[in-house]
Amino acid sequence: MIGKYPAKLDEKSRLFVPSKLRSDLGDTFVVTLGVNCGHRCLTIYTAEEWQKLSDNYNALSISQRSGATSLLFMNAVECTPDKQFRFSLSPFLINYAGIDREVMIVGRAGQAEIWDAREFEAFEAENLTPEKLLASLEAIGL
């Protein structure tokens, strides 16, 4: 998944799935807590990626399945968009990510993120520097 897509939360706390992400996300996907460089956002996982994450979680010892790790699962929402490609977010997730009305949905390889638009602008301003871009490219082997 790639790209940036501005969107608006409607009065029923629904978002439209951007047309360019519809085939990548599939008929059902999961939205849960996210964080990127110290900023709160929401992470969208495809059903396949969520299953991998669940399998990894279930392979942990009981003591490792507590705390922040379990928060990802207890606050997750399974989303099946309606015929207009809208899906709902829970009030808790909206509050966690500080989402007002304007959002930015961004692709992030095998996942996507949902950001409050102002928070995303701050994230980009902090991280869109030649030094950080170079470090990121080196981290992924370029």
VMD Tcl script that draws the C-alpha trace (Angstrom):
set ca {
  {0.00 0.00 0.00}
  {1.35 3.39 -0.96}
  {0.21 6.99 -1.20}
  {-1.50 9.68 0.89}
  {-5.26 10.18 0.82}
  {-7.06 13.05 2.57}
  {-10.45 12.10 3.97}
  {-13.14 13.35 6.35}
  {-14.78 11.56 9.23}
  {-18.54 11.82 8.75}
  {-21.13 12.48 11.48}
  {-21.42 8.72 12.13}
  {-17.64 8.31 12.62}
  {-17.19 6.66 9.23}
  {-14.42 7.01 6.68}
  {-14.36 6.13 3.00}
  {-11.82 3.58 1.85}
  {-9.72 5.41 -0.76}
  {-10.32 3.81 -4.16}
  {-6.61 3.08 -4.66}
  {-6.50 1.07 -1.40}
  {-9.70 -0.94 -1.86}
  {-8.16 -3.94 -3.59}
  {-5.15 -3.92 -1.23}
  {-7.31 -3.90 1.91}
  {-9.83 -6.46 0.73}
  {-13.38 -7.01 1.94}
  {-12.48 -7.08 5.64}
  {-9.58 -5.50 7.51}
  {-8.64 -4.57 11.08}
  {-8.00 -1.12 12.56}
  {-6.20 -0.74 15.88}
  {-3.83 1.46 17.83}
  {-0.73 2.70 16.07}
  {2.30 4.85 16.63}
  {4.88 6.25 14.26}
  {7.96 8.18 15.46}
  {6.25 9.01 18.75}
  {3.01 10.21 17.12}
  {-0.31 8.50 17.74}
  {-2.19 7.20 14.73}
  {-4.24 4.14 13.83}
  {-2.91 1.17 11.90}
  {-4.93 -0.73 9.31}
  {-4.02 -4.38 8.76}
  {-5.26 -6.58 5.95}
  {-6.91 -9.80 7.12}
  {-3.75 -11.69 6.12}
  {-1.41 -9.32 7.99}
  {-3.70 -9.39 11.05}
  {-3.61 -13.20 11.04}
  {0.22 -13.12 10.98}
  {0.22 -10.65 13.87}
  {-2.27 -12.81 15.80}
  {-0.18 -15.93 15.22}
  {2.93 -14.13 16.49}
  {1.00 -12.90 19.54}
  {-0.35 -16.38 20.31}
  {3.19 -17.79 20.12}
  {4.29 -15.50 22.99}
  {4.44 -16.73 26.56}
  {1.54 -15.75 28.83}
  {3.66 -13.09 30.56}
  {4.58 -11.52 27.21}
  {0.90 -11.29 26.18}
  {0.14 -8.62 28.76}
  {0.44 -4.85 28.83}
  {0.79 -2.83 25.67}
  {0.86 -5.89 23.42}
  {-2.63 -6.94 24.47}
  {-3.91 -3.37 24.02}
  {-3.51 -3.80 20.24}
  {-5.96 -6.68 20.30}
  {-8.47 -5.46 22.86}
  {-8.91 -2.16 21.01}
  {-8.97 -3.61 17.49}
  {-12.04 -3.19 15.29}
  {-12.82 -5.53 12.42}
  {-14.07 -3.44 9.51}
  {-16.21 -4.53 6.59}
  {-16.94 -1.52 4.40}
  {-20.52 -0.94 3.26}
  {-21.56 -0.60 -0.41}
  {-20.27 3.00 -0.46}
  {-16.90 1.74 0.88}
  {-17.40 3.40 4.29}
  {-16.22 1.86 7.54}
  {-16.71 2.90 11.16}
  {-14.15 3.75 13.80}
  {-14.80 3.29 17.51}
  {-14.92 6.37 19.74}
  {-11.92 5.02 21.66}
  {-9.77 4.77 18.51}
  {-10.83 8.24 17.36}
  {-9.91 9.66 20.76}
  {-6.61 7.73 20.96}
  {-5.40 9.12 17.62}
  {-6.74 12.62 18.36}
  {-8.82 12.53 15.20}
  {-11.01 15.55 14.66}
  {-12.76 15.54 11.29}
  {-9.99 15.90 8.72}
  {-7.79 12.81 8.39}
  {-4.97 11.51 6.23}
  {-4.88 7.84 5.26}
  {-1.38 6.76 4.24}
  {-0.01 3.57 2.79}
  {2.83 1.91 4.65}
  {3.91 -1.15 2.68}
  {1.79 -4.03 4.08}
  {-0.34 -1.75 6.25}
  {-1.92 1.68 6.15}
  {-2.27 4.36 8.82}
  {-5.05 6.76 9.70}
  {-3.91 10.11 11.08}
  {-5.55 13.28 12.29}
  {-4.62 15.66 9.45}
  {-2.88 18.21 11.70}
  {-0.92 15.51 13.51}
  {0.19 14.08 10.16}
  {1.40 17.52 9.06}
  {3.49 17.74 12.24}
  {4.85 14.23 11.67}
  {5.86 15.08 8.10}
  {7.46 18.37 9.14}
  {9.58 16.57 11.75}
  {10.60 13.65 9.60}
  {10.86 14.94 6.05}
  {14.53 15.90 6.24}
  {17.38 14.70 4.03}
  {19.10 13.08 7.02}
  {16.05 11.12 8.15}
  {15.16 10.14 4.60}
  {18.69 8.83 4.00}
  {18.63 6.88 7.28}
  {15.28 5.34 6.27}
  {16.55 4.36 2.84}
  {19.64 2.77 4.37}
  {17.49 0.88 6.91}
  {15.54 -0.80 4.09}
  {18.66 -1.62 2.13}
  {18.76 1.10 -0.53}
}
mol new
graphics top color blue
foreach p $ca { graphics top sphere $p radius 0.5 }
foreach p [lrange $ca 0 end-1] q [lrange $ca 1 end] { graphics top cylinder $p $q radius 0.2 }
display resetview
